[in-house]
Amino acid sequence: MDAMKALADKPLVPTADAMKAISDLDDLVRAVLKSVPGSKPWQRQLQVHLREADRGLQVLRMTIALRRDAQEIAEAVSSVHRALKVANGYVAATRADINTKAAVRLAFELGLKTERLFGI
């Protein structure tokens, strides 16, 4: 939390790379959500985690569009990353196919990249 308090004093202007990472992450999360059928319990639970990440991405985009302060943007980025971390940990322990596991892992890595690009 100290890092987020320190951010409050600095204006946070997303770079083109950060916006590209958010866009790629949004596309990937939506694609995985669309591709996982939800017929099995692990698929439904994965969809719950990915929907949480999708909502977090919507909040992040709105926070940036409304030019909120750096602390709010940092909290939104961290929220997305937490949701992806949970989804990645969950899918790694399931019977998911290798492509689903790889896609969720890639989303998690993009979440990490987004945090780095925002300096969090």
C-alpha positions in Angstrom: 0.0 0.0 0.0 2.9 2.4 0.6 3.8 2.2 -3.1 0.2 3.2 -4.0 0.3 6.1 -1.6 3.5 7.3 -3.2 1.8 7.1 -6.6 -0.9 9.5 -5.4 1.4 12.5 -5.8 2.5 11.7 -9.4 0.3 12.0 -12.4 0.0 8.7 -14.2 -0.1 8.8 -18.0 -0.4 5.4 -19.6 2.1 4.8 -22.4 1.2 3.4 -25.7 2.8 0.1 -24.6 0.6 0.0 -21.5 -2.5 0.7 -23.5 -1.6 -2.0 -26.1 -1.0 -4.5 -23.2 -4.4 -3.7 -21.8 -6.1 -4.1 -25.2 -4.3 -7.5 -25.8 -5.2 -8.6 -22.3 -8.9 -7.7 -22.8 -9.0 -9.5 -26.2 -7.4 -12.6 -24.6 -9.7 -12.8 -21.6 -12.7 -12.4 -23.8 -11.5 -15.1 -26.2 -10.9 -17.5 -23.4 -14.3 -16.8 -21.9 -15.9 -17.4 -25.2 -14.0 -20.7 -25.8 -14.6 -22.3 -22.4 -18.0 -24.0 -22.7 -19.0 -24.2 -19.0 -20.3 -27.7 -19.0 -18.0 -28.9 -16.3 -17.5 -27.5 -12.8 -13.9 -26.5 -13.4 -15.0 -24.6 -16.5 -17.7 -22.7 -14.7 -15.3 -21.8 -11.9 -12.7 -20.6 -14.5 -15.4 -18.5 -16.1 -16.1 -16.9 -12.8 -12.4 -15.9 -12.3 -12.1 -14.7 -15.9 -15.3 -12.6 -15.6 -13.8 -11.0 -12.5 -10.7 -10.1 -14.6 -12.9 -8.8 -17.4 -14.8 -6.5 -15.0 -11.5 -5.3 -13.6 -10.3 -4.5 -17.1 -13.5 -2.5 -17.7 -12.9 -0.6 -14.5 -9.3 0.0 -15.5 -10.3 1.4 -18.9 -12.9 3.7 -17.3 -10.4 4.8 -14.7 -7.9 5.8 -17.4 -10.6 7.4 -19.6 -11.8 9.5 -16.7 -8.2 10.5 -15.9 -8.4 9.4 -12.3 -5.4 9.8 -10.1 -2.5 7.4 -10.1 -3.5 5.6 -6.9 -6.9 4.6 -8.4 -5.3 3.5 -11.6 -2.7 1.4 -9.7 -5.5 -0.2 -7.6 -7.4 -1.1 -10.8 -4.3 -2.6 -12.4 -3.6 -4.6 -9.2 -7.2 -5.8 -9.1 -6.9 -7.2 -12.7 -3.6 -8.9 -11.8 -5.1 -10.5 -8.7 -8.0 -11.9 -10.6 -5.6 -13.3 -13.3 -3.3 -14.8 -10.6 -6.3 -16.6 -9.0 -7.5 -17.9 -12.5 -4.0 -19.0 -13.4 -3.5 -20.9 -10.1 -6.9 -22.4 -10.4 -6.6 -23.6 -14.0 -3.1 -25.1 -13.3 -4.7 -27.5 -10.8 -7.5 -28.6 -13.0 -8.0 -31.1 -15.9 -8.0 -28.2 -18.4 -6.5 -28.9 -21.8 -3.1 -27.5 -22.5 -4.4 -24.8 -24.7 -6.7 -23.4 -22.0 -3.9 -23.6 -19.5 -1.5 -21.8 -21.9 -4.0 -19.0 -22.7 -4.7 -18.3 -19.0 -1.0 -18.4 -18.3 -0.5 -15.9 -21.1 -3.2 -13.6 -19.7 -1.5 -13.8 -16.3 1.9 -12.9 -17.8 0.2 -9.9 -19.7 -1.2 -8.8 -16.3 2.3 -8.8 -14.9 3.6 -6.9 -17.9 0.8 -4.3 -17.4 1.8 -3.9 -13.8 5.4 -3.3 -14.8 4.4 -0.8 -17.5 2.4 1.2 -14.9 5.4 1.0 -12.5 3.6 -1.0 -9.9 
